[in-house]
Amino acid sequence: MSEVRDNQHETESGKGVPDGLDQRNSPCTDRSNMELQGLSPPLSSPSAGPSPSPSASAESSDLLLLPWEILTHIASYLPAHCLINVLPKVCRTLSTVGEDTTAWQLRAQRLIGSRVRFPVGPRDDFDWPTSCLEMEQLITFWAGEVQHVTKQSEEEMDRVRLEERGQVAEGHENEGGDEVVRVGVAAQEVAYGADEGMEVVMEVENGEIQAVLDEDQMEQLREGLEGRLEVDAAALIEDGRMELNADVGPDAAHLVQNDFAYPRYLDDRGRMEMVHHQPSRSPSPPPALECITLPSSHIALVNSVLLLGGKGAVCATGSRDYDVKLWDLEEGSNGTLLHTLGRKGDFTSHQGWVWCLASEGPLLASGSFDSTVRLWDLQAGGTNRGLIRTGSAVLCLSCQNDVLLAGTFNKRINMYDTRAAEPLIKSVHLHGNAVMCLAADDTYIISGSEDCTVAVYDCRAMKALKKIKLSSYLSSMSYSGYEVWAGDKKGMMHSFSMQTGTLKLLSRFDVGHTALVTGIHKSAGSLYTCSTDKTVKIHIPSGPPRTLCTLCHAGVVHGLSVEAGIVAVSTGDDTVNIWRPRK
């Protein structure tokens, strides 16, 4: 209750609080009222200056003269990117609309549902606008991708059955084309709050979202939105019911449905295996994402993949063929190999399996089973920048400014200054077994080990702060804001809060993985996971997580990387799949 009271007090004293709350600090009570008067002069007033469009100016005046609560209510129907990137450029008054934390919280609740926790970790300084923007993009891309493939697969299965019976009628190719268009935009309409008549099924999850307002105030804010709160993104997320094959891209994908969902196909399981070999002949809009497969270049399994540059235009891959390769994802239809990294005179990048990659600015680091970390200069085309000998196989890496962290098989975390001739700063022994995963910021290092412990180390004080014992060891980890998310050997997800060096276990979730989690990426509004169970899952990071999509591969998935909405996946063979927004 104390946490709820504190959050309530913070919200009431913040900016842009709608009618019904304490408006002493509302941006519309002082400065904004003055702006409204100044921005709405008569057209004949000489002080108004030139106006490119008198009619547009009059409409703008009418809008700005609306009560603040009505203005924020109208803004709630706009996409998040419009509130963040467009309205601030219109005028100063509208720029304050995006500063209303309560409005962003209600938007997040509409996207996720009212009976889940979000965020799972601390709410202090949580970036609500970014989280809503990422969630809307995630729903638009991935829920729409599932629906597109779902409809396409249904049509293909119908056509195969009819062809086998000799009942294919002329014009069957165009059947249902209009319906596909509506399905393709459904996810975007829900994310943007624009869909009025969509039939949905709400899934009720345990765990209430923490309230930031009392019931009367929340009711007043949500008046007029109650119908829409029932039509939220939770309807697109029926966890575990939709899986699509992503082995060779969306054109070869097929949907796996539960038996009760499509009883008319129960007798056609043998035919489902041949469906994905049939080219689609029904006209349909392109999905929001496209999948490309990098040209085959590695000759062994790809263990690690990393998107570089901030925009996902370059990709690095590390393989069991001992090589590290750089790829240009914007060149050619399926990307182009730029370089195979290596020192002059060497046949390969390393002398053992390349197991992990990390990058910071122009520096790329690769860790290998040959007990070395090699440094590469991306600005110089991937030329060799240095060699660090670790004394044991390198299992995980993390870069923070000019400090490189390496977790090794011999139970140690090594800290290196990548600029120094003698790079080793300190070697720390925190665990009783191999260090499997690392996450860090400028102050703290969080590590997971095969001894089933997770530890926190203070880099500035040079001392261990805390160690937590778990039932299964952590195999991958992601640190974002005040939250740490990690996957374990059994496929479970663990969420921790991390504030001022205090690590606290919050929750343990089953997201559907059945084996070791090999990769995880967590941001304010997105969660990506992959596993040796041959799947990649895309979730909204609520408590419990809402799974939007499951991508099934033919082989084990060894890792993933996410940057600027682009997802790179290293599969159980020598290929790498790239999912990216369609241009």
C-alpha positions as CSV (number, residue, x, y, z in Angstrom):
1,M,0.0,0.0,0.0
2,S,2.9,2.4,0.7
3,E,4.2,1.9,-2.8
4,V,0.8,2.6,-4.3
5,R,0.5,5.8,-2.2
6,D,3.9,7.0,-3.3
7,N,3.2,6.4,-6.9
8,Q,-0.1,8.2,-6.5
9,H,1.5,11.2,-5.0
10,E,4.2,11.3,-7.7
11,T,1.6,11.2,-10.4
12,E,-0.6,13.8,-8.8
13,S,2.2,16.2,-8.5
14,G,3.5,15.7,-12.1
15,K,2.8,17.5,-15.3
16,G,-0.3,17.4,-17.4
17,V,-2.6,15.7,-14.9
18,P,-6.1,15.5,-16.3
19,D,-9.3,16.9,-14.7
20,G,-10.2,15.4,-11.4
21,L,-6.6,15.4,-10.1
22,D,-4.6,18.0,-8.3
23,Q,-3.8,20.5,-11.1
24,R,-1.5,22.9,-9.1
25,N,1.4,21.8,-11.3
26,S,-0.5,21.1,-14.5
27,P,1.2,22.6,-17.5
28,C,-2.1,24.0,-18.7
29,T,-2.9,26.1,-15.5
30,D,-0.2,28.7,-15.9
31,R,2.1,28.8,-18.9
32,S,-0.2,26.8,-21.2
33,N,-3.2,29.2,-20.5
34,M,-1.0,32.1,-21.4
35,E,0.1,30.3,-24.5
36,L,-3.5,29.5,-25.5
37,Q,-4.3,33.2,-25.3
38,G,-1.3,34.2,-27.3
39,L,-1.7,31.4,-29.9
40,S,-5.3,32.4,-30.6
41,P,-5.4,36.0,-31.6
42,P,-8.0,37.4,-34.0
43,L,-7.1,37.0,-37.6
44,S,-7.2,40.8,-38.1
45,S,-4.8,41.4,-35.2
46,P,-1.6,43.0,-36.6
47,S,0.4,41.3,-33.9
48,A,-0.6,37.9,-35.2
49,G,1.9,38.1,-38.0
50,P,1.6,36.3,-41.4
51,S,-0.4,33.1,-41.4
52,P,0.2,30.6,-44.2
53,S,-3.4,29.3,-43.8
54,P,-6.1,31.3,-42.0
55,S,-8.5,28.4,-42.0
56,A,-5.9,26.1,-40.5
57,S,-5.1,28.8,-37.9
58,A,-8.7,29.0,-36.9
59,E,-8.9,25.2,-36.6
60,S,-5.8,25.2,-34.5
61,S,-7.2,27.8,-32.2
62,D,-10.4,25.8,-31.7
63,L,-8.3,22.8,-30.8
64,L,-6.1,24.6,-28.4
65,L,-9.0,26.2,-26.6
66,L,-10.4,22.8,-25.6
67,P,-10.1,21.9,-21.9
68,W,-6.9,20.1,-21.1
69,E,-8.6,16.8,-20.2
70,I,-10.4,16.8,-23.6
71,L,-7.1,17.5,-25.4
72,T,-5.3,14.6,-23.7
73,H,-8.3,12.3,-24.4
74,I,-8.1,13.1,-28.1
75,A,-4.3,12.6,-28.0
76,S,-4.8,9.1,-26.6
77,Y,-6.1,8.0,-30.0
78,L,-2.9,9.0,-31.8
79,P,0.0,6.7,-32.3
80,A,2.8,7.0,-29.8
81,H,5.3,8.1,-32.4
82,C,3.0,11.0,-33.3
83,L,2.9,12.2,-29.7
84,I,6.6,11.9,-29.3
85,N,7.9,13.1,-32.7
86,V,5.2,15.2,-34.3
87,L,3.1,17.2,-31.7
88,P,6.2,18.9,-30.1
89,K,6.9,20.4,-33.5
90,V,3.4,21.9,-33.8
91,C,3.5,24.3,-30.8
92,R,4.7,24.4,-27.2
93,T,1.2,23.7,-25.8
94,L,0.8,20.4,-27.7
95,S,4.3,19.4,-26.8
96,T,3.2,19.2,-23.1
97,V,0.5,16.6,-24.1
98,G,3.3,14.0,-24.3
99,E,4.5,14.9,-20.8
100,D,1.4,13.5,-19.1
101,T,2.6,10.4,-17.3
102,T,-0.9,9.3,-16.4
103,A,-2.0,9.3,-20.1
104,W,1.0,7.1,-21.0
105,Q,0.1,4.7,-18.2
106,L,-3.4,4.4,-19.4
107,R,-2.2,3.8,-23.0
108,A,0.1,1.0,-21.8
109,Q,-2.8,-0.5,-19.9
110,R,-4.9,-0.4,-23.0
111,L,-2.2,-2.2,-25.0
112,I,-1.5,-4.9,-22.4
113,G,-4.7,-5.3,-20.4
114,S,-5.5,-4.3,-16.9
115,R,-4.7,-7.5,-15.0
116,V,-1.0,-7.8,-15.6
117,R,1.9,-6.0,-14.0
118,F,3.8,-3.4,-16.0
119,P,6.5,-2.7,-15.6
120,V,7.6,-5.8,-13.6
121,G,10.4,-3.9,-12.0
122,P,10.6,-0.5,-10.2
123,R,8.4,2.3,-11.5
124,D,10.9,5.0,-10.5
125,D,12.0,7.0,-13.6
126,F,10.4,4.4,-15.9
127,D,10.3,5.6,-19.5
128,W,6.6,5.3,-20.3
129,P,6.7,7.0,-23.7
130,T,9.4,4.7,-25.0
131,S,7.7,1.6,-23.6
132,C,4.4,2.5,-25.3
133,L,6.2,3.3,-28.6
134,E,8.0,-0.1,-28.6
135,M,4.9,-2.0,-27.6
136,E,2.9,-0.5,-30.5
137,Q,5.6,-1.3,-32.9
138,L,6.0,-4.8,-31.5
139,I,2.2,-5.5,-31.9
140,T,2.1,-4.0,-35.4
141,F,5.0,-6.1,-36.7
142,W,4.7,-9.4,-34.9
143,A,1.0,-9.8,-34.2
144,G,0.4,-8.7,-37.8
145,E,3.0,-11.2,-39.0
146,V,1.2,-14.1,-37.3
147,Q,-2.2,-13.1,-38.7
148,H,-0.8,-12.7,-42.2
149,V,0.8,-16.1,-42.1
150,T,-2.3,-17.6,-40.4
151,K,-4.6,-16.5,-43.2
152,Q,-2.2,-17.5,-45.9
153,S,-1.7,-21.0,-44.4
154,E,-5.4,-21.6,-44.1
155,E,-5.9,-20.7,-47.8
156,E,-3.1,-22.9,-48.9
157,M,-4.4,-25.9,-46.9
158,D,-7.9,-25.4,-48.3
159,R,-6.5,-25.3,-51.8
160,V,-4.3,-28.4,-51.3
161,R,-7.3,-30.4,-50.1
162,L,-9.5,-29.3,-52.9
163,E,-6.8,-30.0,-55.5
164,E,-6.4,-33.5,-54.2
165,R,-10.1,-34.1,-54.6
166,G,-10.3,-32.5,-58.1
167,Q,-12.6,-29.7,-56.9
168,V,-10.6,-26.6,-57.6
169,A,-13.0,-24.1,-59.1
170,E,-12.0,-21.3,-61.5
171,G,-11.3,-18.1,-59.6
172,H,-10.4,-19.9,-56.4
173,E,-7.1,-18.1,-56.4
174,N,-8.7,-14.8,-55.5
175,E,-11.0,-16.1,-52.8
176,G,-10.7,-14.1,-49.5
177,G,-8.4,-11.4,-50.8
178,D,-10.3,-8.6,-49.2
179,E,-10.4,-10.3,-45.9
180,V,-6.6,-10.7,-45.8
181,V,-6.3,-6.9,-46.2
182,R,-8.4,-6.3,-43.1
183,V,-6.5,-8.9,-41.1
184,G,-3.2,-7.3,-42.1
185,V,-4.1,-4.0,-40.5
186,A,-5.9,-5.3,-37.5
187,A,-2.9,-5.3,-35.2
188,Q,-2.0,-1.7,-36.1
189,E,-5.5,-0.5,-35.5
190,V,-5.6,-2.1,-32.1
191,A,-2.1,-0.7,-31.2
192,Y,-3.2,2.8,-32.3
193,G,-6.6,2.6,-30.6
194,A,-8.5,2.9,-33.9
195,D,-10.4,-0.4,-34.2
196,E,-14.0,0.0,-33.1
197,G,-15.7,-3.3,-34.0
198,M,-13.0,-6.0,-33.8
199,E,-14.1,-9.2,-32.0
200,V,-11.7,-10.2,-29.4
201,V,-11.2,-12.7,-26.5
202,M,-9.6,-11.3,-23.3
203,E,-7.3,-13.6,-21.5
204,V,-7.4,-13.1,-17.7
205,E,-4.0,-13.4,-16.0
206,N,-3.3,-13.5,-12.3
207,G,-1.7,-10.4,-10.8
208,E,-3.2,-6.8,-10.7
209,I,-1.3,-3.9,-12.2
210,Q,-0.2,-1.5,-9.4
211,A,-2.6,1.4,-9.1
212,V,-1.4,5.0,-9.3
213,L,-4.8,6.7,-8.8
214,D,-7.8,6.0,-6.6
215,E,-10.9,4.4,-8.1
216,D,-12.9,7.6,-8.6
217,Q,-10.0,9.4,-10.4
218,M,-9.3,6.4,-12.6
219,E,-12.9,6.1,-13.5
220,Q,-13.1,9.8,-14.5
221,L,-10.0,9.5,-16.7
222,R,-11.3,6.3,-18.4
223,E,-14.8,7.6,-19.0
224,G,-15.4,7.2,-22.7
225,L,-12.6,4.6,-23.0
226,E,-14.3,1.7,-21.2
227,G,-15.4,0.1,-24.5
228,R,-12.0,0.4,-26.0
229,L,-10.2,-1.1,-22.9
230,E,-12.0,-4.3,-23.8
231,V,-10.5,-4.2,-27.3
232,D,-6.9,-4.2,-26.5
233,A,-3.8,-5.9,-27.7
234,A,-4.3,-8.9,-25.4
235,A,-6.8,-10.2,-27.9
236,L,-3.9,-10.6,-30.4
237,I,-1.7,-12.4,-28.0
238,E,-3.3,-15.8,-27.3
239,D,-0.2,-17.3,-25.7
240,G,1.0,-20.5,-27.1
241,R,-1.7,-20.9,-29.8
242,M,0.1,-19.6,-32.8
243,E,3.5,-20.7,-34.1
244,L,5.0,-20.0,-37.5
245,N,7.9,-21.7,-39.2
246,A,10.7,-19.2,-39.7
247,D,13.4,-21.6,-41.0
248,V,13.6,-20.1,-44.5
249,G,11.5,-16.9,-44.3
250,P,7.9,-16.0,-44.3
251,D,7.1,-17.3,-47.7
252,A,7.9,-20.8,-46.6
253,A,6.2,-20.5,-43.2
254,H,3.3,-22.6,-42.0
255,L,1.2,-22.2,-38.9
256,V,0.9,-24.9,-36.2
257,Q,-2.5,-24.7,-34.5
258,N,-3.9,-26.5,-31.4
259,D,-6.2,-29.4,-32.4
260,F,-9.3,-27.7,-30.9
261,A,-8.7,-24.6,-32.9
262,Y,-9.1,-26.1,-36.4
263,P,-11.0,-29.4,-36.1
264,R,-11.6,-29.6,-39.9
265,Y,-7.8,-30.3,-40.4
266,L,-7.6,-33.1,-37.9
267,D,-7.5,-35.7,-40.6
268,D,-5.0,-33.9,-42.7
269,R,-1.9,-33.9,-40.6
270,G,0.1,-35.7,-43.2
271,R,-0.8,-33.1,-45.8
272,M,0.3,-30.2,-43.6
273,E,4.0,-31.1,-44.1
274,M,3.6,-30.4,-47.8
275,V,1.8,-27.1,-47.5
276,H,4.8,-25.0,-47.1
277,H,6.2,-26.2,-50.4
278,Q,3.2,-24.8,-52.3
279,P,3.7,-21.2,-53.5
280,S,1.1,-18.8,-52.4
281,R,-1.2,-17.8,-55.3
282,S,-3.8,-15.7,-53.4
283,P,-3.3,-11.9,-53.6
284,S,-2.5,-10.6,-50.2
285,P,-0.7,-7.5,-48.8
286,P,2.9,-8.0,-47.8
287,P,3.4,-8.5,-44.1
288,A,5.0,-5.8,-41.9
289,L,8.2,-7.8,-41.7
290,E,10.4,-9.5,-44.2
291,C,12.9,-12.3,-43.5
292,I,16.2,-12.8,-45.3
293,T,18.8,-15.5,-44.9
294,L,22.4,-14.4,-45.1
295,P,24.3,-16.2,-48.0
296,S,25.9,-19.4,-46.8
297,S,29.5,-18.6,-45.9
298,H,30.3,-20.3,-42.6
299,I,31.0,-24.1,-42.8
300,A,30.0,-24.9,-39.2
301,L,27.3,-23.9,-36.7
302,V,26.9,-20.2,-36.0
303,N,27.1,-19.7,-32.2
304,S,26.8,-16.0,-32.0
305,V,25.3,-13.1,-33.9
306,L,25.4,-9.3,-33.2
307,L,23.9,-6.3,-34.9
308,L,26.1,-3.3,-35.1
309,G,26.1,0.4,-35.7
310,G,22.9,1.4,-33.9
311,K,20.7,0.9,-37.0
312,G,21.1,-2.8,-37.6
313,A,22.8,-2.2,-41.0
314,V,25.8,-4.4,-40.2
315,C,25.9,-7.8,-38.6
316,A,28.7,-9.8,-37.1
317,T,28.6,-13.6,-36.9
318,G,30.9,-16.0,-34.9
319,S,31.0,-19.7,-35.8
320,R,32.5,-23.1,-34.8
321,D,34.5,-22.8,-38.0
322,Y,36.7,-20.5,-36.0
323,D,35.8,-17.4,-38.1
324,V,34.2,-14.0,-37.4
325,K,32.4,-12.4,-40.4
326,L,30.9,-9.0,-41.0
327,W,27.8,-8.6,-43.2
328,D,26.2,-5.6,-44.9
329,L,22.5,-6.1,-44.5
330,E,21.5,-3.2,-46.8
331,E,23.5,-4.4,-49.8
332,G,21.8,-6.9,-52.1
333,S,18.5,-8.6,-51.5
334,N,19.9,-11.0,-48.8
335,G,22.9,-9.0,-47.5
336,T,26.5,-9.2,-48.6
337,L,29.6,-10.5,-46.9
338,L,32.0,-7.6,-46.1
339,H,34.9,-9.3,-44.4
340,T,36.2,-12.4,-42.8
341,L,38.2,-11.1,-39.9
342,G,41.7,-12.2,-39.1
343,R,45.3,-11.2,-38.6
344,K,47.6,-11.1,-41.6
345,G,49.0,-14.6,-42.2
346,D,46.2,-16.4,-40.2
347,F,43.8,-18.7,-41.9
348,T,41.0,-18.1,-39.4
349,S,39.9,-15.5,-37.0
350,H,40.5,-17.7,-33.9
351,Q,42.1,-21.1,-33.2
352,G,38.9,-22.5,-31.6
353,W,35.1,-22.1,-31.6
354,V,34.0,-18.5,-31.6
355,W,31.4,-18.5,-28.8
356,C,30.5,-14.9,-28.0
357,L,30.6,-11.3,-29.4
358,A,30.3,-7.8,-27.9
359,S,30.7,-4.3,-29.3
360,E,31.0,-0.7,-28.1
361,G,31.4,2.1,-30.6
362,P,34.0,1.1,-33.3
363,L,35.3,-1.8,-31.2
364,L,34.2,-5.4,-31.8
365,A,35.3,-8.2,-29.4
366,S,35.1,-11.9,-30.1
367,G,35.6,-14.6,-27.4
368,S,36.7,-18.1,-28.2
369,F,37.3,-21.5,-26.8
370,D,41.0,-20.9,-27.7
371,S,41.2,-18.9,-24.5
372,T,41.6,-15.5,-26.2
373,V,39.6,-12.4,-26.9
374,R,40.4,-10.7,-30.2
375,L,39.7,-7.0,-30.8
376,W,38.6,-5.7,-34.2
377,D,38.4,-2.1,-35.5
378,L,35.1,-1.7,-37.3
379,Q,36.0,1.8,-38.6
380,A,39.1,0.3,-40.3
381,G,37.1,-2.5,-42.0
382,G,37.5,-5.0,-39.2
383,T,41.3,-4.9,-39.0
384,N,43.0,-6.6,-36.0
385,R,43.3,-4.3,-33.0
386,G,44.7,-6.6,-30.3
387,L,44.8,-10.0,-28.7
388,I,43.9,-10.7,-25.0
389,R,44.8,-14.0,-23.5
390,T,42.3,-15.1,-20.8
391,G,43.8,-18.4,-19.6
392,S,40.5,-20.2,-20.2
393,A,37.7,-20.6,-22.7
394,V,35.6,-17.4,-23.0
395,L,31.9,-18.0,-22.5
396,C,30.5,-14.4,-22.4
397,L,31.5,-10.8,-23.0
398,S,30.2,-7.3,-22.2
399,C,31.6,-3.9,-23.3
400,Q,31.2,-0.8,-21.2
401,N,33.0,2.3,-22.6
402,D,36.6,1.2,-22.7
403,V,36.3,-1.6,-20.3
404,L,35.8,-5.2,-21.6
405,L,34.4,-7.9,-19.3
406,A,34.9,-11.5,-20.0
407,G,33.3,-14.5,-18.2
408,T,35.4,-17.6,-18.5
409,F,35.2,-21.4,-17.9
410,N,37.6,-21.2,-15.0
411,K,35.0,-19.4,-12.8
412,R,36.4,-15.9,-13.3
413,I,35.3,-12.5,-14.5
414,N,38.2,-10.6,-16.1
415,M,38.1,-6.8,-16.6
416,Y,40.3,-5.3,-19.3
417,D,41.2,-1.8,-20.5
418,T,41.1,-2.1,-24.3
419,R,43.3,0.9,-24.7
420,A,46.2,-0.3,-22.6
421,A,49.2,-2.4,-23.7
422,E,48.7,-4.5,-20.5
423,P,44.9,-4.6,-20.6
424,L,44.1,-6.7,-17.5
425,I,42.6,-4.5,-14.8
426,K,41.4,-7.1,-12.3
427,S,40.3,-10.8,-12.3
428,V,37.4,-11.6,-9.9
429,H,36.5,-15.0,-8.5
430,L,32.8,-14.8,-7.6
431,H,31.5,-18.2,-8.5
432,G,32.2,-21.9,-7.9
433,N,31.7,-22.9,-11.6
434,A,31.9,-21.5,-15.1
435,V,30.5,-18.0,-15.7
436,M,27.8,-18.4,-18.2
437,C,26.4,-14.8,-18.7
438,L,27.2,-11.2,-17.9
439,A,25.4,-7.9,-17.8
440,A,26.8,-4.6,-16.6
441,D,26.6,-0.8,-16.5
442,D,29.2,1.8,-15.5
443,T,29.1,0.8,-11.9
444,Y,27.9,-2.8,-11.4
445,I,28.5,-6.2,-12.9
446,I,25.8,-8.9,-12.7
447,S,26.9,-12.4,-13.5
448,G,25.3,-15.9,-13.7
449,S,27.2,-19.1,-13.2
450,E,26.8,-22.8,-13.7
451,D,26.9,-23.1,-9.9
452,C,23.3,-21.8,-9.9
453,T,24.2,-18.4,-8.4
454,V,23.8,-14.8,-9.6
455,A,26.2,-12.3,-8.2
456,V,26.6,-8.5,-8.1
457,Y,30.0,-6.8,-8.1
458,D,30.7,-3.1,-7.6
459,C,33.4,-2.0,-10.1
460,R,34.2,1.3,-8.3
461,A,34.4,-0.1,-4.8
462,M,36.0,-3.3,-6.2
463,K,34.0,-5.6,-4.0
464,A,31.2,-8.2,-4.2
465,L,27.9,-6.9,-3.0
466,K,25.4,-9.8,-3.2
467,K,24.9,-13.4,-4.3
468,I,21.6,-15.2,-4.9
469,K,21.2,-18.9,-5.1
470,L,18.7,-20.3,-7.7
471,S,17.3,-23.7,-8.5
472,S,18.7,-23.7,-12.0
473,Y,21.7,-21.9,-13.6
474,L,21.2,-18.8,-15.7
475,S,22.4,-19.1,-19.3
476,S,21.6,-15.7,-20.8
477,M,20.9,-12.2,-19.4
478,S,19.7,-8.7,-20.4
479,Y,20.0,-5.5,-18.3
480,S,17.6,-2.6,-19.1
481,G,16.8,0.3,-16.8
482,Y,16.2,-1.0,-13.3
483,E,15.3,-4.5,-14.6
484,V,17.4,-7.6,-15.2
485,W,15.8,-10.4,-17.2
486,A,17.5,-13.8,-17.5
487,G,16.8,-17.2,-18.9
488,D,17.9,-20.5,-17.3
489,K,18.8,-24.0,-18.3
490,K,15.2,-25.3,-18.0
491,G,13.7,-22.6,-20.2
492,M,12.3,-20.4,-17.3
493,M,12.5,-16.6,-17.2
494,H,13.7,-14.8,-14.1
495,S,13.1,-11.0,-13.5
496,F,15.2,-9.0,-11.0
497,S,15.1,-5.4,-9.9
498,M,18.5,-3.7,-9.7
499,Q,18.7,-0.4,-7.7
500,T,21.8,1.1,-6.1
501,G,23.6,-2.2,-6.1
502,T,20.7,-4.1,-4.6
503,L,19.6,-7.1,-6.7
504,K,16.2,-8.5,-5.8
505,L,14.5,-11.5,-7.4
506,L,11.0,-10.4,-8.5
507,S,9.3,-13.2,-10.4
508,R,9.9,-16.4,-12.3
509,F,7.9,-17.0,-15.5
510,D,7.2,-19.9,-17.8
511,V,7.0,-18.4,-21.3
512,G,6.8,-21.7,-23.1
513,H,10.4,-22.6,-23.7
514,T,11.2,-26.2,-22.8
515,A,15.0,-26.2,-22.9
516,L,18.0,-23.9,-22.2
517,V,17.5,-20.2,-23.1
518,T,20.3,-19.3,-25.3
519,G,19.5,-15.6,-25.9
520,I,17.5,-12.8,-24.5
521,H,17.0,-9.1,-25.3
522,K,14.9,-6.8,-23.0
523,S,14.0,-3.2,-23.5
524,A,11.4,-0.9,-22.1
525,G,8.6,-2.3,-24.2
526,S,9.9,-5.5,-25.8
527,L,11.2,-8.9,-24.8
528,Y,12.9,-11.4,-27.2
529,T,14.0,-14.9,-26.2
530,C,15.4,-18.0,-28.0
531,S,16.2,-21.5,-26.9
532,T,17.6,-24.8,-27.7
533,D,14.0,-26.0,-28.1
534,K,14.3,-24.6,-31.6
535,T,12.1,-21.5,-31.0
536,V,12.3,-17.8,-30.9
537,K,9.6,-16.0,-28.9
538,I,8.6,-12.3,-29.0
539,H,6.8,-11.0,-25.9
540,I,5.6,-7.8,-24.2
541,P,7.6,-7.7,-21.0
542,S,4.7,-7.6,-18.5
543,G,4.2,-9.9,-15.6
544,P,3.5,-12.5,-16.8
545,P,5.0,-11.8,-20.3
546,R,2.5,-11.7,-23.2
547,T,3.8,-13.8,-26.0
548,L,3.0,-12.3,-29.4
549,C,4.7,-14.8,-31.7
550,T,6.7,-18.0,-31.7
551,L,9.1,-18.7,-34.6
552,C,9.9,-22.4,-35.0
553,H,13.2,-23.5,-36.6
554,A,14.4,-26.8,-37.9
555,G,17.4,-26.8,-35.6
556,V,18.7,-25.4,-32.3
557,V,18.7,-21.6,-32.0
558,H,22.0,-20.5,-30.5
559,G,21.5,-16.8,-30.2
560,L,19.8,-13.6,-31.2
561,S,20.5,-9.9,-31.5
562,V,18.0,-7.0,-31.7
563,E,18.6,-3.4,-32.9
564,A,16.3,-0.7,-34.3
565,G,13.4,-3.2,-34.7
566,I,15.7,-5.7,-36.6
567,V,16.1,-9.2,-35.3
568,A,19.0,-11.5,-36.2
569,V,18.9,-15.2,-35.3
570,S,21.6,-17.8,-35.5
571,T,20.1,-21.2,-36.1
572,G,21.3,-24.8,-35.6
573,D,23.0,-25.0,-39.0
574,D,25.4,-22.5,-40.6
575,T,22.7,-19.9,-41.5
576,V,21.6,-16.6,-40.0
577,N,18.0,-15.3,-40.4
578,I,17.3,-11.5,-40.3
579,W,13.8,-10.3,-39.6
580,R,13.3,-6.6,-40.4
581,P,10.6,-4.1,-41.2
582,R,9.6,-4.2,-44.9
583,K,10.6,-1.2,-46.8
